[in-house]
Amino acid sequence: NSSNSSLSPVTDKVTTSTTNSASNSLNRTESPDVNVRETSNLKSDLSNSTLLLNQAIEENGKIIGGYCFPIKIGFSNFEKINLCRDYQQLASQPHSLDFLLGEIEFPKAESEKLSYEDPTPYINKILEICQPIQGINLESAIQQNCIINYQFQQLNQSRTGITEQFKERQIHLNKLCKAFQDAATSLTKLLISEVNLPDDQKTLKRFVNTNIFEHKLMWLSVAGDFGSKSRKNDFIEFKIATHEFNALQIIARSNISYLHAPLTALIDYCGYRVLVFAKLPITSQINLVLKDAGTNLHSNDGEELLRQLGELLNLAPHNFNSKEISWPFDIELNLGTDGRFYAFNAHRLLPPATPVNSLSNGGIIHRKFRYEFLRQHFASPISSDCFFENSESQLNNIAINAEKHLIQFAIPKFASEICSLFPIESADKMTLINVHDKLQLSQRMHKVGINLRYLGNLFSELAIQATNKPLNIHVFTLILAEMVSRTIRHMLWKIWRNRPNVSWRFLAAEFLTRVFSRKYEISKHLWFAPIKSCLQEFFSFMPPSQEESYPGQIKEALTSESETALFLLVRVANLCGIELSQSIENKFVPEVEIIFTASDFLEINPITKNFELVPDCPLWLPNPDAFNEAESNLQTQLALRQLNNNNNNNNNNNNNN
């Protein structure tokens, strides 16, 4: 492509090196006992230089399972959990990002108090939306501060049929979720703006020895460290919070009678990730009806509900404490005063992928399969507890084979579709932004069950297939930009959290100037140390070890042309919620040094995820507007279930006769 002459040689060089690595290491007929990372196209072991950097860290920063929830119903402490014997060599490795970023010295700058809005109008909006509920004393619900939950559960469990009355309830449910999201966002902004205040001066009160804060109608749980310099691997803490949100959403959409999840929002703001829950009708004298795989089992009903959930998610039954279960052993169900069972600590609901060297606990705490993959590509049930201590080797091998299937079949199939969508002839007709808008990379990958951590594998698979079917060069640039932008976001979040007394605009300007600088001596530390390390850890993206210059090649591919560099900056800004000034395009002038100032960054906005509750929709149906298809699926399932029941009844009658 002559119009991208400065991009093509650089990107082609990266592609060639990755292709060689992939062709040498990707063996699609490996035995099931071989670690899948050894059969993948990218090496998992860190280079010697990175290992030396890891050893230089003063504090280990060993990762545990995260934060505690109020009244002892929350996230587990994984210090008490051991990997099974075959994977004990995958012990925690210290996270190098603190050390690598520690070499960056930022000039002193004045602090800037984050802005926030009074949450009261948003709270009042929720109360206005809430309507009298049959069988529920509204005044009593308000007194218990659980009015949001009562309203949500009543509306959510009534999603049946496609009648006009049903559509009205669905509209009402959407309004409630939107009002909850707005209120949760306002409270999160308030909480983060007071990060530097002592606890006794904060508007929201903290539960003792936790990162949990209480509002009259909500609980707010902050992932990672809050109010002190971060010493944990917050990347893992953030992933745990995301998995908790996704698991609760699955439960809320499961339509299993009496099994419920609190209305939840996941909010990223100024380097922090916060889970916001609607308060539930449970007290400090909470009834833990099911905990630790039945160790404290008080109700067969709770066990039956989790059995149904495991069956729905295609989770493999396995033994724990001499008991057969089909759910993670540390999930918790709590019986509310309203008679409903509420799930918590569900972030390990979906099975883990194969453990990986150099990751904390082998990565089995935060590297999960996507639900779409389990439903669409892999028929064998997988255990939520595989790779833990005393886990069965047969179940571990199933998970290993599942990831092999994802890498060796699902990703190549997905790559083939991309090659068909973007042949090399399209390069002259489409810009990088056109390719981004048409491909919708992250959404498309998630829809077919491929995690974004496999972007490195996808890049190499495309390089392999492009040797026979030339591909639009913008696709390679786009995948590189996606990996790098998410890496930069993680690093910028870390800087914001570690320097809460400094203006976020100033820190963003200083850091991004170093990232985009065209002067080698300014940017080399970032690209050859933390960016390189994070690309390896987050995306397994590492060409052969002899290619020590590849971070420089990637930087050249993404920042040498003004259009590509601006695209990368906009992608970083979107991921961080930063609103850029319109004049920032003027910074990207060829052969002129890029220097950002605080005035280039106008505002920072929360990025919020709320439950997507699709009417009568199976969990694997992605289209929220597919009312008719959802109804058809539901009727088909009911008919099959009725047919199965009739067959069972006939068999029983025959046996009786």
N, C-alpha and C positions, 0 to 999 in steps of 0.2 A: 504494500500500500504506500504509494509515493507520498501521500499527504501526511503519513505518520513515519517518515524516514528516521526521525530521531528516536521514536519509540520502538520501532520494529527490531533493530539490531539488539537493543538491550533486552527486550522481552524474549526475543528468539533465543538469546543466550541462556536466559533462565529456563526457558522451555526445554532446550536441548539437554541441559544438565539434569533437569528433573526427569526427562524421558529416559535417559540412560539409567538413572537410579531406579526408576519404576520398572523398566524392562528387565533389570537384573534381579530385582527382589520380589516382584509381584508374581507369585506362583499360584495359579488357581486350582491346583490339585494337591496342596499341602495336606499332611495328615492333621486330624483334629487336635492332636496333642501339642502341636507347635503353637507358641504364642503368636497371636494374630498380628501383633506389632512387628514381628520378624518377617511376616509374609506380606506386609503392606509395603507401599511404594516409598515410604519415608521412614528413616531410621529414628528410633526412639531414644537412643542414648545421647546424652548431651556431649558436646565437644569438651576436650580437656580444659580449655580456657574457661568455659562456663562452670565446670566442676570446681576449678580453683576459686572462682568467684563465690560459688556456694559455700565452700569451706571457710571463706573469709568472713562470713556473716557472724556477728557476735552473738545474736540470739537465734535459737533454732526456729522459733515460730511454728512449732508443730500444730497441725490443724486438728481440731476436734469438731464434733458434729454441730456446734453452733450454740445458739442462745436459748435461754430458758423461757418458758412461757409462764404467765401468772398461774398461781395455784397449782404448780407442778404438773401441767398438762401439755408441756411443749417439747421442743426439740431435744433429741437425745444427746448424751455425752458419749462420744465415740472413743474416749480414752479407755472405756471398759470393754470395747469390742475389738477382737483380734481377727486378723485375716486367717484363713485356713492355712495349714502348714505349708502347702505348696507355694503360697504367695507371701510368706512372712519376710522374704528378702526384699519385698517392695515396701520397706518401712518408709516413714515420712522423710522427705527431703526438705530442707529449709528453702524458703521462697526467696529468690535472689533480687526481687524487684526493689525492696527497700534499700538494699546495698547499692544496686546499680543506679537508682535515682538519687541516692545520697550524695553522689559526686557532683550533682548539679547545684550550684550556688545561685540563689535568687537574690537580687537586690532587695533591700528593705522597702516596704510600701505600707501605706496606711490601710487599716482594716476597713471593710465595708459591710454594714449590716444588711443581711438579706431581707428583701421586702416580703410581706405576707399580708393577706386580707383577713379581716375579722371573720372567723368561721361561723359566727352566730346565724347570719342569714341563710347559710347553706344547711345548717342544722334545722332551722325553722322550716325550710323548704321540704325536708324529709318528713317532718311531722305533719305538714299540710297534705302531703301525698298519701300518708298512711290513712287507711280507711278502717271503719269498724270491721272486725273479723268474726265470723260465725263461731261461737263457742269460746271466744276469747274476750275477757274483760279488758277493754282498751286501757282503762285507768290503771288497772293492775299491771299491765305490760309496761306502761310508762313509768310507774313507780319502780319496777324492776330494771328500768333502763334497757329493756330488750325489745322495744317496739319495732326497731328495724328488723330484727331477726324474725319476730312473729309474722310481720307482714311479708317478708321475703319467703319464708318457708311455706306460708299458705299459698302465695301466688305461684311459687316454683313447683309445688306438688300438684297443681291444678292444670298442668299443661297437657290436656288431652282433647283430641278432636280438633276440627277446623271450623267450628261454629263462630258466629258473630260474637257470642258471649266470650268464647275462648280468645278471640283476637283482642277484645277489650282488655281481658286480663293480661295478655301478653304485652300490650301497650303500657298498661299500668306497671307491669314488672320492669319494662325497659326504663320507664320514668324513675322508678325507685332506684334502680342500679345507677342511673346517671346522676341522680341527686346524691347517692351515697359516694360515688366517685368524686364529685365536686367537693363534698364535705371532707372526705378523706384527704384529698389533695390540699385543701386549705389547712387542715390540721398538720399535715406533714411539713408544709412550708413554715408553719409556726414553730414546730418542734426543731427543725434544722436551723432556723434563725436564732434559736436560743441555745445552740450547742455549747457556747462558751460560758453560759451562766451556771452557777452552782445549782444542784438539784433542787434545793429549797426555794430557789427563785424562778424555776421553770414554771410555765403555765400548766403544762401537763406533768403529772406526778409519776415518778418512776417506781416500779416494783423493786423491792430491795434485791440487790445483787443480780439484776437483769438489765437488759436493754429494752424492757417492755414499759410502755407509758400508757396511762389511762385517761380517757375522756369519759364523760358521762355516758355516752352511747357507744363508744368504740375502744378497742385496744390497738395500740401501735407498736409493732415489733421491729426494731432496727437491726439489720443484718451486720455482723462484724462489730468492730469497736466503735464506740460513740462517745465523744467528749474527751478522748485521749489519743495520743499518737498511735496509729494503727500498727500492731505487731503481728496480727494474724494474716493469713493468706485470705484476704477479703474476697478474692475471686471465687474461692470455694464457698465461702459463706453466702455470697450473692447467688451462686448456683443453687445452693440448698434452699434459699428463700424462693427462687423461681420454681423449683421442683415442688415445694410445698403448695404454692399457688396453683400449679398445674394439676396436682393430685386432688386438691379440694375442688377444683373446677370439674374434674372427671366425676367425682363423687356427687357433686350437685347436679350433674347432667345424667347420672346413671339411672334415675327413676326407680331406684330400689326403695320400696316402702320402708319407712322408719329410719333409713340411713341418710344422714344429712351432713352438710358442711356449712360453716358460717359464710355469709356474704363477705367477700374478700376483695381487696384491691392491692395491686403491686405497683409501687411508685418509686421511680428513680429521680433523685433531685440533688444536684450539686455534689455528686460523688457518693451519695448515700442511697441505699435501697431499703425501703420500708414496706412491711406487710401491715395492712390495716384490716381489722376484723370487726364486724358488728358484734356487739356484746351478746352473750348467750345466757339463757336462764340456768346457769350452773353456779354453785356456791363454793366456798372454801371447803365445805364438807362434801366435796364432789364424789360421786359414785363412779369409781373407775371399773366399769363393768367388764372391760377387756384390756389387759395390758400384758406385754411380754408373752405373747403367744399362749395365753390362757393360764399363766402362772397365778394370776389374781382373778381368775374367771368367776364372775358372780351371775352371769346370765347367758344361757344357751342362745337367747335371741341375738345378742351381739355377735356371737360366733357365727351364727347362721347368716347374718347380714354380710359379714366379711367373706364368708365362703361364696356367697352370690357375687360379691364384687370381684373376687379372684377368678371366678368362672367367666365373668363378663370380660375381664382384661386378659384372659388366657394366661393366667399365672399358674405355675406348676406347684402341685402339692408337695410338701417336703416335711421332714421330721424336725421338730424342735422341742427339746425337753420331753422326749418320749411322746410327743403329741403331733398329729398330722395337721398342718396348717397350709393355707394357700395365700398367705398375705405376709408382709414383713413383720418380723417378730416384735418390733418395737412400736408398731402403730397403736394408737390409743383411741378407744371409744368412750364417750362420756354420756351418761344418761342425764338429760336435762329435766327440770321440774315440769316441763310440758310433755314428758313421755317420749321425746325423740332422742335417738342416739346421734351424737355429734362426733365426727372424726377429727383427730388432730395428729400431729407428728407423722404425717403421711408422706413426707418427701421421698421416702424409699419405696414408695408403692410400685413404681415401674422398675424392672430388673436392671442391674448394672452391666456395663460392657466389660470386656476383658481387662484385668489390671495391667497397668503400664508402669514400667520402671521410671523412676525420677519423680513420680507424682505422689502426693500424700495419700497413704493407704491404698496405693495403686490406682487411685482415682475412682474407686468403686462407690464412694459416697456421692460424687457429683456427676459422673459420666454415666448417664442413663440412656437406655433405648427410648425412642419416641413411640408413643402409642400407635401412631399411624403405621410405623414399620412392623410392629407386632401383628397388626390386623391385616396388612396388605401383603407382606413379603415372607413372613416366617410363621409356619403353622404350629410348630412344636411349642408347647407351653414352657415358659422360662420362669425360674424361681426368683423372687425378689431378694432372697437371702443367699444367692450363690456367691462363692468366693469368701464368705465369712467362715469363722472357725467352726469346724465340724460339719461344714457343708458337704454334700455328697458329690463325689468326683463326676458322676454321670450328669448331674445338674450343671456343674461347672462347665463340662464339655459342651453341653447344649448352648450355653451362653457364648462360649468361644466360637462355636460353629455359626451362631447367629450373627456375630460381628463379622466373621469371614464372609458370610452370605451378603451382608450389607456392603462390604468393601469390594468383594469380587464379582457381585452380580447386580445389586441395586444401584450402586454408584456408576458402574459402566453403562447400565441401561439409561440412567439419567443423563450421563455425559453424551450418549448417542443421540438423545433427544435434543440436547443443546446444539450438537453439531448440525443436526438437520434444520434447526431454527435459524442458525447464524452461519451459513456457509461463507467462505472467504469472499465471494462475490458481493456480499452485503456490506463489506467494510467501506466501500466508496459511497454508499447511500445512507449509512447510519453513523451518527456520532456516538461517543461513549454514553452520553445521557440517554440517547434513543435506545441503546442496548440495555441500559439499566432499567428504563421504564417498561420495556417489553419483557425482559427476563424476570424481573421481580424475584431475584435470586433467593433470598432467605425464605420468602413465602412459598416459593415453588419447591425448595428443598424440604421444608417442613411438611408440606402437603403429601409428599411421597415418603415421609418418615426418615429423612436423612438429617442428622444433626449438623449444625454449622461447624462443629469441631472437625468435620471431615472435609472442610474446604481444601486443605492441603492435598488430600487424596483425590478430590475432584479435579484439582488443577493438574495433577500428574496424569490422571486418567484421560483428561482432555488432550494433554500433550501426546499421549500414546496414540489416541484415535486420530489426532490431527495429522499424523504422518501419512495416513491413508486418505483422510478426508479433511483437507485444509479448512481451518476455522478462522472466523473473523477475529482479528487480533484484539479487538476491544473486549472480547470475553475474558481473555487472560488478564488484561489490565483491570477489568472489573473485579475479578476474583481476588487479585492482589490487593486492590483498593479496599475490598470488604474485610479481608484479614487484617490489613494494616490499620484501617480506621477503628476497628474494634479493639485492637491492641493499644492504639493511642488513647482511646476512650478510657480503657482500664488504667493506664498510666496517669492520665489527667485526673481521674477520680481519686487515685491514690494521693496525688499531690494536693488536691483540694482538702481531703480528709486530714492529711498530716499538717496542714497549715491553715487551720480554720480562722486564724486571726488576720489573714491577709486577703485582700480583695480577690475574688474569684476571677474577675476580668483581668487583673494584673497577672495572676499566675497563668491564666490561659494564654495571654499575649506573650509572656516570656517563654513558656514551654513550647508553644506552637511555632514561635520564631526559630527556636532551635531545631524543631522537626523539619521545617520547610526551608531552612537556610541553604543558600547555594554555595556557601563557603564550607569546604570540607572540614576544616578544623573546628567549626562550630557544631556541626551536626553528626560528626563521626561517632561520638560517644553514644548517642542515643540509638543510632541505627545498627552499630556493631556490638552493642551490649544489651540493653533492656528490650529493644524492639525485636532483635534477633532471638533473645531468650524466650520472649512471650509468644512469638510465632511458632517456636518449637513446642512450647508447653500447651498452648491453646488449640493449635491447628495441626500439630505434627508436621509443620512445614520446614523441612531442612534438606536441601540438596546435598550431594555427597560432601563428605568432610573436607575434601581437597578444594572445594569451591569456597574458600574463606572470604572471597570478595562478594559473595552473593547479596549481603545486605546493601552494599553500595549499588549493586545492579538494580535491586528493587527500588531503592530511593530514586535512582536515575529514571527508571521507567515511570514512576508516579509523580515526579516533581519537575522533570526537565521541561515539559511542555506546560504552558500556562493553563490550557483547558483541563488537562488531567490533574494538575495540582489544585486548581480551584474545585474540581469535582471531589477530590479527596478531602479538602477542608470542609466543604458543605456536608459531606457524609459524616465526618467527625462531629460537626455542629448538630446535625439531626440526631445522632445517637446520644449526644450530651444534653439536648434540649436548649442549645444556644441559638439565640437570634442574632444574625450577623447584620452589620450595616450594609447599605446598598453600595457604598463606595469601596467595599473591600475588594471588588474585582480589579480596581486600579492598582492593587499591590502586585498583581501577577503580570508584570511587564517583562518580556524576554531580556535576559542578561542583566537584570537589576536585582540587587539583594532584597529579599522579602523580610520586612520588619513589621510586626503587628504591634498595635498599641491598644490600651484598655478601651479606647473609644470605638474600636472595631467590633466590640461585643456588646450589644445593646441590652440584652436581657437573658436570663436563664429560666426556663420553664420546666415544670415536672413532666415526666413521661409516665403515663398511667396505663395500666392494664386492668380491665374489669372483667368479670365473668361474662363469657359469651354463651348465653342460654338459648339454644335453638329449639323452637317448638317441636315437641314430639320427634326429635331428631336423634338417630343413633349417633354414638360418639364419633364414629369414623366418617360421618357425612359432613363435609366441610362447608357447604353452602348455606348460610343463614337464611336465605330467602326461599329455600326449596320446600315450601309448605306441602305441595302436592306429592313430591317425591318422598318426603318424610312420612306423610300419611300412608303412602303405598308401602313403604318399608315396614311401618308399624303394623299395618294390617297383615302383611305377609308373615311377620314374626309371630303375631297372635295366631294366625291360621296354622302355622307349622307347630307352634306350641300345643294348640288344641288337638291337632292330628297326632302328635306324639303322646299326649295324654290319653286319647282314645285308644291308640295301639297298646299302651301300657294297661289300660282297663280291660281290653280284650284278652290280653295275655293272662292277666290275673284271673279273669272269668274262666278261661280255658284250663288254667291250672286247678281252679276250684272244682270244675267239672271232672 
